[in-house]
Amino acid sequence: MVAIALPSDEGRWDEVAGVLSDRLADAGYAVDLRVAGDDIPTQVRQLEQLLAVSPVAVIVAPVDATSLTTVLDRAPAETEILALGTLVRDTGAVDRLVAFDAGVEGYLQATSLLEGLGLLDATGAPVAGAPAGPFRIELFAGSVDDERTEPSFAAAMSVLQPYLAAGTLVVGSGEATLDQATTLRGNAATAASRLTRLLHDFYPAAGAG
């Protein structure tokens, strides 16, 4: 049996659950999938229950990178622990990490924005006669407790900064630091609430529409 512990079944996690479950089943494994609903105590309990039956492996995407340390420290030695997306901190129990390069992720996100605005072409080169703007944008980043957030945000800002300095891009709210842009645990409802506030406070016409 292979156990899977995911933080949520929303957004990309629903697809991740389906792909992992199908691929493992095709390979002949029984699968026990648990979803924590973005709740730390729930995921701790789920992981304790999963480890109690000594599965061959546990694939865990933590709700919080620091909350599972003690649980994993008690994991059976024969159970392979694979962290998905985010490394569980302060434990030597994790055998493997599967994740995107955070810096590349941030770079690609920012480059995609500039391409969409017609400032860069598909090769990433500046477009001759590109619109001068200004284009108003808002910045959203991942969770402050996710080790990928800072390098991803820094890489994105390294791409956007020349356009911000030139006035081609403008952060309408002025909330341009990581502390201001971060979204706790990447929660969609938290991000939506902040976006609603920004629209109300800085984009009244858009908010009314």
Order of alpha helices (4+ residues) and beta strands (2+ residues): beta-alpha-beta-alpha-beta-alpha-beta-beta-alpha-beta-alpha-beta-alpha-alpha-alpha
